[in-house]
Amino acid sequence: MFHSLIMRFKLAALATFALSSLVQVSEAAEPPPWPTKQIALVVPYPPGAITDTVGRRLGNQLSAALGVTVVIENRAGAGANLGAAYVSNAQPNGATILFTSYGNIMIDAVTDAQHKLTPVAAVGPMTVVMLVRPDLPYKTVEELVSYARAHPQKISFASVGVGSSYHLVIEQMNALGKLDMVHIPYKGGAASMADFLGGRVDVMLATWLFAKPYVTDKRARAVALVNAARSPSLPELPTVSERAIPGVRLIDGLGVFAPKGLPDALVVRLNKEINTIIEQPEMKAWLTNEAIPPTAMTTAAFEKMLSEEAKPLDKLIRENKIGMK
């Protein structure tokens, strides 16, 4: 009896010790509080743009994950370079981060923002369509290019700003296709769409998420993708490179960046939380449905991807003397 009581006591003590150890390990694994009570998630596009739409969803979930308030700050202008420059010059203390199109960050001929920003996390590549006004006779990208080649400066082509990745596509088409389409820069997708719908511009580019309602109700005609390959979400749409002008390609997507000097521990924490968010079933399904397949990757992998993709873009700009200003 006495021996049995001793054994029970020992087992209870061991169980208590084990539980205590587990609690201590759990507490040790708990990340420290975020160093600031609020994070400004800078979106270098106006409200309503695709980056703004995705950024607000991401910001809400990031707020819950980090236990701080995440406020969206729209700083549009100069093809998203104003917002990138603002974050580049911010204190690297975790209070300010950037959510943007990483295609713009890669265009080193326009801005040196990529040298002042730390890549944090990729969200996913964007599917970008070329839209033609439905009242115009061009049913295919081949017909559009053929007309533009025969009629210099007769086709007006809208972009979301000088120096933007969309601007680069227009200049690629002009240089590689021996065209002379007129570039009309706007401060964002909403402004360019307004003039497109009003008949003041002939052609524009837009993400599928932004373009879908206009294509569905036949206020815009999607004739091609400007991505490097066809999209599983839109298998019927060819690429510009495939059908009309070989070599035209847009490498673009959405990602999070921070000012240079943000402590590694905070970069890793942000990367982990963002990867978790975009892999959550609801968020993953929404992104996939909008032709932005979530692409979780480490910070190192994201940085390597940007570096590798920037090289051919820089080469293209230099060799074809593409004007990006």
N, C-alpha and C positions, 0 to 999 in steps of 0.2 A: 504494500500500500504506500509506504513512505517512498520507496523507490519509484513507484508510479507517479507520485506527486512531483518528485524531483524532475523526472523526465518531461512532465507536462510544463513545468516551470521553464525548463531549458528550451523546449520547443516554442513556447510563447515568447521567450526572450529573443530567440533567433528570428522569429517572425516579425517582432517589433523592430529589430535591428535591420532586417531586410527591407521592411517598409520604409524605415527612416532613410536608408541608403537610396532607395528608389526616389523618394521625395527630393533628396539632396541632388541626385543626378538630374532629375527633372528641372529643378530650380537652376542648376548650373547650365543646363541646355537652353533655358529661356533667354532669348536675345535681349540685350539692354534696350531701354526706351529710345525711341528716335530722338536725336539731339535737339530737334526743333518742334514746337507745338503745331506748326503749320507748314505745309509744303505748297509752294506755287508751282503748279504744273503748267508751264508756258506752252501754248499752242500758237505757232506763228501763222495762223490762218484765222479768218473771221468766224464768228458763230455760225453754225449750220454746215460748215465744210465737213468733209469726211473725217479729217483728222480731229476736228472738234467733237464730232459725234462719238468716235471711238475713244477719244481722250476722256470724255466725261464718264463713259462706262468704266474705263480703266481707273480713273481717279476715284470714283466712288468705292470700288473694291480695294484699291490701294489704301484708302483712308481707313477702312475697316481692318485691313491686314496689319498696318503699322500703328494703329491707334492714335492717329493725328488727323487734323483737318487738311484735306487736299483741295485747294482752290484753283480752278482753271483761269488762267490769264491769257486772253487772246491778244497777241501782239503781231498783227498782220503787216505785211509790206515787204517790198523788195524781194519778191519770190521766196518768202519765208526766211530771208537772211537777217531781217531786223530782229526777229525773235531769237534766232540762233546766236546772233552777236550779243544780245542782252544776256542770255544764259552764260555765254562764254566769259563775260565780264563779271558775273555774279560771284559772291563768296562761295567757296566750296565747302559749305557747312551743312548741306542737306536741306536747306530751306528753298532751293530753287532747282528745278530740273526741267528738261525739255522733252516734249512729245512731238515728233515731227516726221515728215517724209524723209527717209534717209537717202533718197536719191539726190536731194538738194545738198546734203552734207558731203556727198561724194564729188560734187562738181567743184573741184579745187581751183579751176580757172576763174571762178566767180568770187569765191569766199574762202578764207583760210580758217573757217569755223571748225573744220574737222581737226585742226591742230590745237584747238583750244577746248575741245570737248572730249569727254570720256564716254565711249560707247558703253551703255549699261545693259540694255536688253532689246532684242528684236520682238516685235509682236507678230508680224507676218507680211508677206509680199502683197502688193496691191495689183488687182486686175484693172487695167486702164483701157477704155474703149475710145475709138475715134468716132465722133458724132458729126453727122451732116444734117443740115436743115432738110426736113421732108419735102419742102416745096422746090428744092433743087433737083435736077435730073439725075444726079450721080447715085446709082443704086449699089455700086461696089467701090472698093478702094482703088481698083484698077481704072475705073472710069474717072474718078476724082483726079488721080495722078495724071492721067492722059490729058484731061482738060487743063489742069494747072500747068503742065509742060507746054502746051500749045498757046496758053494765054497768060503770059507773065503778069504778075501783080493783080490778077483778077480774082484770086481766091484769098479771102481774109481768114486768118487762123488765130483763134483766141488761146491765150495761156493764162495761168494763174499768177504770172508776174515775170519780169525780166530776171534772168538767171535761175529760173526754176527748172526742175527736171522736165516739165512739159515744154518749156521754151527750147530746151536742148533737142527734144524730139522734132520740133518744127524745123530747127536749124539743121538737124541731121537729114531730114527729108529734102530740104532745099539743096544741101551740099551733095548728098549722095545721089539724089534723083534728078539733079540739074533743074531744079524748080526755082520759082521766085514768088512764093506765097508771102503775103503780107502778115507779119506778126503783130497782133493786137494784145498787149499785156493788160491784165486786170489784177485787182487786189485779192482775188479769190475765185473759187468755183461758182459761188452764188452770183457774183457780179457778171462773170462771163456768161453764165447761163441766162441771165436776164436779157442781155443783149442778143444772145443766140436765139432765144425764143421770140424776141422782138424783131428779128430779121436784120439786125445790124452787123452780124458777123456770120460767116458761112460754115466754118468748121471749128470744132473744139475738142479737147480731150477731157475725160472725166473718169473717175473710178466707177466701177460698176455699181457700187452701193449708191452713189450719188445719181448716176445716170438712169438706173433701172426704172423709176416711175415715169420718166419722160419718154423712154423707149417703149414702155408698156402701153402708154396712152397715145403713142404715135406722134408725139410732138418733137421727137428726135429720131434719127435713123442711125443705128450702129452699123458701121461698115467694116470695122477691123479692130483688132487689138494692137497695141504698140509694145506689148511685152515680147520677150524673146521667143516664147512658145505659146501655143494655144492653151486655153484654160479648161480644166475639166468641168468648170461651172458653166462655160459657154462654148461647148465643143464645135458649134456650127460657125463660129466667127474665126476667120483666118487672121494671120498676123500681117502687118504691113510688109515686113521683110519677106514673108513667104509668097505674097501675091504681087507686090508692086515695086518695092525698093529694097533689095537685099542689104542687110547690114543695119537697118534701122531697128533699134531696140531700146526699151526703157527698163532699167533695173531700178526698181523702187519698192518701197514698203514703208511700214510704220515702225518706229523704234523710240526708245527712251535714251536720252543722253544727259550727262551732268557736267558741271564745270570741271576743268582739269584741276586735280588736287583733291578731289573728294576722297576721303579715306577709303582704303580698299575694303574695310569691313562693311562700310555703308554701300559701296558699289555691289558687293557680293549679296548683301541683304536685299537690296532693291531687285537685283537680278533674280534671286530665288523667289521673291514674292510675286514678281511679274510673270515669271514662268508658271508658277502655281495658278495664278489668276487666269491666264489664257488657256490653260489645260483643263480648267473646270468645265464640266459637261455643258452647262448652259452657255457660258461665254464662248467655248469652242464651237458649239453648234451655230451660234449667232454669227461669229466671224466667218466660219466656213460657208454659211448660207449667203453671206455678202461678198463672197469671192476674195476673202482675206484669210487664207489658210494659216492658222496659228503655227508659229515656228519657234518653239522654245529652244534656246541655245545658251551656252555659257557666254560670259562677257568676252573671253578670249576668242571664242569662235565667231562672235558677232564682229569684233574688231578685225579679225582676219578676213572675213567676208567683205567688209567695207573696203579694206585695203586692196584686195584682189580685184574687186569690181571697179574701183576708181581708176585703175591703170588704163584699161582700154578706153574709158570715157575721156580721160585726159589726152590720150593719144589721138582719139578721134577729133577732139576740139582743136588740137595743135595742127594735125596734118591737113585738116580741111579748112583751117583758118575760120572756124565757126565763131561768129561774134555773139558773145553772151552778155553784152552790156547795153 
